[in-house]
């Protein structure tokens, strides 16, 4: 149980750290947020918990493919935010991401990559 609490604390601390940096510097906050810190932590947790190498490798593989369809959201969000406000923009971006993911999954299926 202590290990689980430690994992939660470290992971939450990373998110809080990024949000605090972003309050002070848009560019630095964005740069740190763009780093795959959560993925790196996840890979570390999987390794420390003695998961098989195939499991760790699969996590990295699928993370790559799942990140690609989320990228349009980062372009659309600033454009919609000034027009719609925060919550409607966030909802629109979630919908855009789900649609992009579905279309992307269909596109990469032709190359033998099964995401769904």
Buried (B, 14 or more C-beta within 10 A) or exposed (E): EEEEEEBEEEBEEBEEEBEEBBEEEEEEBEEBBEEEBBBEBBBEBBEEEEBEEEEBEEBBEEBEBEEEBBEBBEEBBEEBBEEEEEEEBBEBBEEBBEEBBEEBBEEBEEEEEEBE
